[in-house]
Amino acid sequence: MGTRGLYIVCFRGRYYIRFNRYDSYYEGLGAKIVASIPEDPEKYKEWLASMRARHASKEQALEEGLHTIREDGSPPAEDHLSFFDEYVALPAELPRLGSYDAEFFYTINLDAEVLTMNHALHWRLDSIPRVDQQWLQAITPSAYRYVPTVKPELRLDDCLTSLAVPLPDHDMDVWDVDEMTVREARTQLDAPDKVWRACVAADVWSVYGQDIACLGRQWYPHDLPFRELAFALVSLAAGLTAFRSFHRSNPDKPDVPACHPRFCENWTCNGEHLDRNPGWLGQEWLVGGDRTQSPLLTFCSPAHRTGRPPGTASPETKYWLNDDVLVCLTLVVDGAAITEAMRWGMVEQKRRGAEKSSRHSGVRFYMVVLSLFDVVFAEVSRPAAAAASGNGSKEAEEEKKPDLVVSSKLPLSPLREAFCLSTHPRERPVPGPGQKTYYCMPHNGMDLDAHERSVNELRYDFPGIAAMANFFSAVAGRRAATNGTAAVLPPELYARILDLVDYSTWQNCLVVSPDFRALCLARYRLDDRTAIISGPSMIPHPFRGELLMAFKFRDSRTGQIETAIRMRKSGYLGEYNWMPLLCGSGEDRPQALMLDVCLLFESLSGVVESKKRMDNRRAGAAEKDAAEKAAVTEAIAEIA
C-alpha cells in the first residue's frame, strides 16, 4: 500500500502541498479527504470559513516572513521557514506537481469550492455524491491513458464542474485597417543563435508542459503564471536574457562532480540544495554576475520588494519590448485580439508622441499576440500612399487607418487547449467497445522534449517558437539597419574588442549597425566568457548511441574552442551548465533565474575520454576474469 500521493489545498491561487507516503488510492486518501468535508450545509459553511481563515493566516506569514525581500537582501529567519515544514515546498502559484514522484493527486480548491482528483475529476465541494460512495463508483478510466473520467450512465452532472476559464468565440475579423496582408511565418532556423534561442524557449514548454496541461486553462492573462511564462518565452526568443551557471566543482572533492542544487536525488548528499528556497536566492550560488544586484528572484516566485508586485513581467497584459515590439497576452489568438492590440498600440504611440526606431521604414510598430497555445506576429505600418507622398498634416495622417501585415496563427507547442485537464470531466469520454486507451494528453504521451534531438523536430513540434526566433531576428536586424553607424576600425579589431567586453555591452552592440550585428552573432555570447561559434550538429552519444544536439563553444578570454553535447537533466552538474536569467520588463522589475530550465553540456572530448576509460576498465576486468578462470581450470586439471 505504499502508493504515493499529494494532498493539496489551493487558496487565492497558491498551492499548499503535503506529501502522503502510503495508501493514496481513491479508497484510501481520497475517501479520507471526502470524509473530512462536512455534508451538512451549515457545517460545510463553517468548515469552509475555517479553512479559508487558516490559510489566510498562512498567507500573511508567507508575505511578512518569506516573500517580502528586505532592503539589505538578508535571508529570512529560520523560524519562518520551519512554520511551513508540513509542506513539501513553499506555497506558490505555479507548483511543480510532477517533481514528487506521486501517483495520486487531490486538490481542495477553496477559491472555486471544488475537489479535484488526479487533475481531471472536478467535484463540487458542497455536493459530492456520498450515498453508497457513489463518487467512488463513478470513477472509470477515460479514453486517455492514466486520465480518469466519470461513467456516462450515472447522472452526476449537478455534482461535477469545470475549472477552466471560458474561452471567447473565435472572431477572425480584423477591424480598423486600411489594408491587411496575411503571410506565412518563417520557421526555418538557419543560424546557431536562432537555434539556441528557439531551443531554450522550447525548453520552457518542455519543463512546464505538465503544469500547463493541469492548470493552464485556469489562468487569465493577468495571472502571475500566465504573465511570467509568456514573458519568459518572448524574452528567450528575442535573446534578451543572460545566462548564469552554478559552481561546477566541489571544493572538498575536486574530482567528484558537484551535485545539482535543484535536481540532486542523492539522499546521502550533504550539499546545500534549493528545494525550499523562499522564492529568491543570493548571488553566492552563481558564477560571475553583478554581486550588487542580490538577491535574484526565482522564476514565477511570489517574492517581491515592499510595495511592488511579484514577478519580472509587466503586471499588465500589454507592454512594449524594446520600444517597438508590442506584446499582447490573450486567452484566444484571433482577429478581435489583434484588433484590440493594434488599437492599444496606436493610442500608446500617440501618447508617447513619437515613432521611434522604425520611422524610416514607415513601420509604426510590431506586435506579438500570444496565448499559452498559439501566437501571431504582425507589423503595423503607415498607409502606403501617405508614406510614399510624405504630404499632409500630422493630424490627417494619424486619422488614416494603418496597413497591417499579419502572420497565420501558429501553435507554440504540441500542447493544445483541448488536451488540458481543467475542463469538465464529461469532455474526456470513456473508451468505446473494444477500444483501447490511447496516448493523447501531453504529460503522458506527447514528446515535448523532441527539440533536444534535431532542428527539424524543433520546427515541427514548436513552429510558433521557431517563427518567434526568426521574427525577433528580423526586427533586430531592421533596428540595426536604422542606426547604421559606420565602422572606423578594421572588422578584425572589432571582433577582438567584442571578445573583451562584458555581456551587457556585447548585447548593446547587437543593434549598433548591421556590420556590428554580424560580428556579434558570429560569436553569440551566453555570458561574460562563453560564446557559440557554430552548430548545431547531431552527434551520437558515445555511451548510449542516441543522437544529441551539439554546439561549438569558444572561451572569449582564452580563445579555446570545445565541442559540447547537450545532456539530459541530471542530479549532477555537467562541465557546462546555464540557466536563463530573465531581465525585468521595466526599470522597476527585478531579475529572475529559471532554475528548472537548466541546460547541461559535456565536452565531446571529455565524454569520449570517459568512454575509453570505462572500456579499458571493462577490458581489464574481463582479462582478470579470464585469467582467474584459466587458473581455476589449471588447478582442477592438476588435481585430476
N, C-alpha and C positions, 0 to 999 in steps of 0.2 A: 504493500500500500504506500510505497514511497513516491507517490506521484506529486510533483512539484506544482505549485500554483501561486498566483498573485492575487491578493485581496486589495483592491484599490478604491479609494474614495476621491471623487472629483468635486472640488469646491472652488467656485469663482475661477474656473478654468485651470486650476492647478491640481496635479495628481499626487495623492499621498499613497505610497505603495508599500505594502507589507508582503513579506515572503512567507508562504506556507509550505513546509517541507514534506508533509505526509497527507495522504488521503484528500487530494484536491479534486476528486471526481465530482460530478453533479450530485451524486448521492451523499457525498461527504461534505466538503467545504461548501458546495453550492447549497445543500439543504440547511446547513448551519446559518448561512447568510440570510436565506429566505426566512428561517425561523426567527432571526433577530429583528426582523421588520414587523412591527405590530400590524395586525389585521384590522383591529377596531379603528374606525376613522378618527375618533378623538385621541386615542393613544398614539396613532400614527402621526397626527399633527404635533403632539408633544415630542415624540421621538425625533421628527424632522427638525423642529426648532432646536432641540438639544444638540443634535449632530451639527447643525449649522453654527450654533454658538461655540461649540467646542473647536471646530475648525477655524472659525473666525479668530479665536484667541491664538491658535497656532499660526495663522497667517500674520497676525500682529507681531508675534515673536520672531517670525521669519524676517519681516520687514525691519524691525528695530535692531535685531541682533546679528543678522547674517546678510541680508540683501541690500542694506544701505551701506555703501562704501564710505569709509571715513576719509576725511580730507588728507590724512597722512598715509593712507593706504595700508594701515595696520590690520592684521588678521583679526577675525572675531574671537571672542573668548571661548575657551573650551567648553564652558558650561552651556553656551548657546548651541554648540554642535551636539552635545550629549542629550539635549532636550528632544532631538529627533532620531535617537538611536533605534527606535522601534521601526523605522522605515529603512528600506534598502538603499534609498538615495534621497537627497533633499527634494522636497516637492518642487515641481517645475511644470510649465505649460506644454513642453514637448518632451514627454517621458520616453526613455529608451526601453520600451517594453520587451524588445527581443533580446535584451542583454542579460537575462537572468535564467535562461535555460528552463523556463516554465512551460507547462503543458496546458494549464487551465488558467483562465483569466476571468475575474469577477470585478465589475466596476459599479459602485453605487454613485450615481451622478446626482448630487444634491441640488445642482442648478436646474436640471431638466426633470428631476424626480423620476429617474429611470434606473433599473438594474440591468446591466449588460453582461451577458455571459459569452466568453470566447469571442468578443468583439462583434458578434453577429446577431445575437438574440437580445432584443431590447424589450424588457418587461416594464410596464408602468408600475412604479413602486406601490401605489395605493390599490392596485387591482391585480396582483399576482394570483393566478388560479391555484388555490391550495387544496381544494377538496380532492381527496384521494391522490394528492401530489400530482395534480393534473399538469402543472408546469413541467414536471419531470417526464411524465408520459408523453408530452407533446414534442420533446426534442428528438430530432431524427437527422441523419446525415443529409446534406444537400447534394446537388449535382457537382458542387465544387469540393474537391477533396480537402478534408480537415476543417471544413466550414459547416457548422450546424444550421438547421432551419427548423420550422415547425410543421408538423403533419398537416397537410391541407384539409383533411376531413374534419379536423377539430375547429369549431367556431370560436376562435380566441382573439379575433381582431380587436375587440374592445380592451384586451389586456396587453396588446402589443403596440409598439410605436416606432417612429423613426427619429434618429438624432441628426440626420443630415439637414443642412441648410437648404431650403428650397431654391432650385435654380430657376432663373428667369427664362422665359421662352427666347429661343434664338431669333434675333432680328438682324438680318444681314444687310439691311439698307443703311447706307451712309448718307448723312444729310449735310447741307451747308458747304458743298464743294462745287467749284466751277467745272472741274474735270477730274475724273478718277481713273487711274490705270492700275490694273491688277497684274502683278508679276510673280513668277515663281521664285521663291527664296533659294539661294545657292547653298548647298550643303557639302560641296566638295572641299575637303581640307587639304590644302596644298603647301603648307608651311609648318615647320616644327612648332612655332609659337601658337598657331591656331589649334593644332592637335593637342598641345599641352593644355591650353585654356579650356577647350571643349572637354577633354578628359577629366580635368579636375572639377569642372561644373557638373558633368555627368556623375561624378563620384558623390555629389551631394544627394542626388536622387537614388543612387545605389545604397548609400548609408541610411538615409531616412525614408526609403521607399515603403518599408513595412509600417512605419509610424504614420505616413501619409495615407496608406491604404486603410488603416484602422481609424484614424482620427481626422484626416484632412477634410472630409466633407462636413465636419462640424465647425470649421473655421470660416469666419468672414474675412474679407481682405484687410480690415483694420486690426485683426487679432495678431498678437505678437508672433506666433509661429509662422503664419502666412507671410507677414511682412519680412521676417528675418530670412526665411527660405528664399523668397523672391529676390531680396537684396543680395544674398549670397550668390544666387545664380547669375544675376546681371553683372555683379562686380567681378566674379571669376571669368565670365565670358569676355568681359571688356578688358581684362588684365589690370584691374585697379586694385589688386590685392598684393601684399607682400607675402613671403613665406618664412616661417620660423621653424627651428629644429629643437628637439630635446637634446640634452647632452648625451653623446654616443658612447661614453666609456664609464666604467665603474672604477673610481679612484682606488678602492680597496682590492679589486680583482681586475687589473687591466686586460687580462687575456680572456675574460669571460664577457660575453655580450651583455650589455645593460638591459634590464627588463624595461618593457614599455609601461610608463606610469599609468596609462589609461587602460591598456588591454592585458596586463600581466595576469596570468592564470595560475601561477605557481603559488600554492598555498603556504609553502615554507619561505617565500621571499620576504626579506626584512626591509626591502627598499620602500621609499615613500611613494605613495600612489595618489591618484587624483580622482578616485571614485566618489568621494564625498566632499569635493571642494565646494565652497559656498557660492559658486557662480562666477568666481574670478580667481586669478592666480597671480603670484608675484613674478617678476622678471627673472628671479634666480633659477627658475625651472628651464630657461631657454638660453640658447646660444645667441650672442650678439644682441642687436636691437638697442633702443634708447632706454636706458635704465631710469630715466626721469619720468617715463610715462607709466610707471607702475601704479596700480595693478592693471592687468588685462582682463577684460570680461571673457568668459567662455561663451560659445555660440548659443544664442537663444536664452541667455541667462536672465533671470528676473532682477539681477543685481543692478544697482543704479546709484548715482550720487544724489544727494539730498535735493529734492525739488525738480529732478529731471526724470523723464520716463525711461523705462528699461529698453535695452536693445541698441543696436548700431544703426538700424534702418531709420528712415524718417518715420515719425508717428503718423504721417499722412499716407493715403493710398495713391497719391500722385506727387511726384517730385522730379527734380532735374538731376541728371547725371552729366557732369562736365558742361553745364550751362546750355547745351544744345540738344541733349537727348532727354526726352520726357518718358519716364517710366510710369505706367498706369497699371494698377492691380485691380483685377475684376474677378467675379465669380465665373463668368462665361465670356469668352472672347468672341464678340460678334460686332455687327455694324453699329449697334447702339453704344457699345463700349468705346469703339473707335471714334465715333462722333463726339461723345462726351469728352474723351481725352483731347481731341483736336480743339474743341471749343475752349476747354480749360487752358490749353497751351497758348492759344491766340490771346485770351484775356490776360494771361500772365506775362506774355511778351509785351503787350501794350502797357501793362502796369510797370514793367521794368524799363520800358521806354527805349529798347534797342534790340536790333537783330545782331547777335554777336558774331561768332566765328564764321557763320555761313552766309554773311551778307553778300559776298561777291558771287556766289553761285546761284543766288536767287532763292535759296532754301531758307525757310523760316526756322524750322527745327525738325528733328527726327523723333520717332515715337517707338517704344516697345510696349505693347499692350499684352499682358500675360495673366493667366490664371495658374493654378497648380498643375494644369494638364496641357494647356495649349499656349501658343504665342503667335503674335502677328507683328510685323515690322512695317513702318510707314515713314514717308517723307512728305512733309507739308511745305509747299512752295508758294511763292507769289504767282498770281496768274501769268501765264506765258506772255500774253500781249503787253501787260504792264511792265514785265521785266525787260522785254525787248525794246519798248519805246522809251522807258525811263521818264515819261512825261506824266503830268498830273500831280495834284497836290497830295500830300501825305495822308490827309483825311480821306480823300477819294480812294486812294489805294487801299487803305485799311478797310473800307466798306466793301471792297470786292471780295468775293469768295475765293478761297485758296484752291490751288491744284493739289491733288493727293495721289501719291504713288504708294500702293499698299501691297504687301505680300499675301499669298494664300496662307491660310491657317495651318500651322504645323504642330504636331504633338511634341511635347517636350521629352516624353519617355514612353515606354510601353504601358505605363500606368494610366488607366482611364477612369473617368468618373463612375462608370457602371461597375467597376471592379471593387469599389470601396465598400466597407462593411458597415458604415453608419446608417445605411438605408434600411427600409422596413424589411423584416425577415422574409416576408412573402415574396420579395424580389429575388430570393435565392430558392429556386424550385428544387423539389426532390427528384432523384433520378427516375426516369421512365422505366417501364417493364423491360427487364433485361439490359438496361443501360448501366454502364459502369460510371463511377465518378471520374471526373477528369480535372486536370490542372487548368485553372483559369485565373485564380487570384494571384496577385503579384508576389505575395510573400511566400508562396509555396510552389510556384510553377514558372514564374517569369524570370528570365535571366537578366536581371538588372546589372550584372557585372560583365556583360558581354563586351563592353567598351574596353576592358583591360586587355583584350586579346588582339584586336585589329582595328584599323581605322575604318574599314568598310562596315564592320559590325557597329562601330560607334555611330556612323552616319545612318545606318538602318534603324537602330533602336532608339537613338536620340536625335532625330532630324532637327527638331526645334533648337536644341542646344548647339548643334553643328552650325546651323544657319545663324544663330546669335553670335558665335565667334567670328564668322565672316562679316556680319553686319557691323559689329563694332570695329573690326579692322578697316572696313571701308570708310566709316565715319572718321576714325582717327587719321587715316590717310588723307582725307579731304581737309581735315583740320590742319595737318602739317603742310599741305599744299597752299592753304590760305596764308599761312605765316611766311613761308618761302624765304627764310633767311639765307643769304648767300654765304658759301664757305670761303674762308680766308686761308686756312692751312690745308696741306695735302690730306687726303682721306685717311692714309695710314696713321698719321699723327692723331687724328680724331679718334680712331679706333683704339689707339693705345691710351689716350686720355680717358676714354669711356671705361676702360678696364680699371682705372684707378678711382673713379667716383663711387659714392655710395649708391644704394638702391634708389632712394628718392630722387637724387639728381639724375640718375640714368632714366628714370620714368619721365621726368620733365623733358628730357632731351628727345623723347619719342615724337613730340609734336613741334620741334624747332623748325624742321624743314624735311622734305622728302628724302634728301641725302642722309641727314642725321637719323631719320627713322630707319632707313635701310641698314645703316651701321649698327643701330641698337638691336634690330631684330635679328641680325646675323649672329649676335651673341646675346640671346634672350635671357635676361637676368632673372633669377629666382630670389636672390638675397644679395647681401653685400659682396659675396665672393663667387658664387656658383652661377654659371650660365649654360644654357642649352645651345649647342652649335649645330647639331644635326639630329635627324630622327623623324619619326620613329622607325625602327626596324623590328621585325619579328624574329626572335631568336629562341631556339628550343632550350628549355631549362636542362642543364647538364644532369640533374638528378631524375626529374620526373618526365622529361621529354616534351612537355606541353609548350606550345608557342606563347611567349610572353613579350610584351612591348618593351623596347629598349631605346634609350636616348644616349647621345654622346654629351657628356658634361665637361665643362672647362673651368678650372680654377683661375679666376681673373687675376689673382696675385702671383701665382707661380707659373701659369701657362700650361699646367699639367692637364692632359685630356684623358678621360676614362669613360669607357662604355659601361653602362649600368642597366641591369634588368629590373623591371618592376616586380616586386614580391607581393604576395597576398598578405592580408592582415595577420599579424603575429603577436605573440606575447613578448617578443624581443624587438629591440630597435635594429634596423639594418645599418649598413655603412652610411647610407644617406637616408634621412627622414625629413619630410617637410609637411607642415600644416599651414593651410591658408590663414592669413591674418587679415580680417576684414577691416578696412578703414571706414570710419563713420560717414554717413551721407551728408553731414553738415559739420560746421566747426565745433558745435556743441555736442556732437555724438561721439561716443568712445570707440576704441578699437575692440575687436573680439577675435579670439583664437578658436578655430574649428578643430577641437581636439579629436573628434571622431572621424574626421576626414584626414587621415594620416597616410601620406604616400611614402612607401618603403621601397628603397632600391638597394641592390647589392651589385658591386662591381663584377663584371663578367670575368675578369682575371681572377678575382678572389673566389668566385663560385667554382671556376674550373680548377683552381688550385685545391680547394676543399674536396672536390670530386677525386682528384688524383690522390690526395692523402687518404681518403676513405677507401679507394680502390687498392692502394698499397697495403692498408691495414687488413682489408679483406683477403688480399693475396697472401700476406704474411700469415694470417690466421689459418688460411687453407693449407699452406705449406706446413705449418706446425701440426695441424690435424693429420695431414698425410704422413708426416714423419712419425707421429705418435702411433698411428695405425700400423705403419710398417714395423715399428719397434715391437709392438704387441704381437704382430703376426710372426716376427722372427723369434720372439721369446717362446711363443706357443710351439713353433716348429722345433726349437731346441729341446723343449721338454718332451715333445713327442718322440 
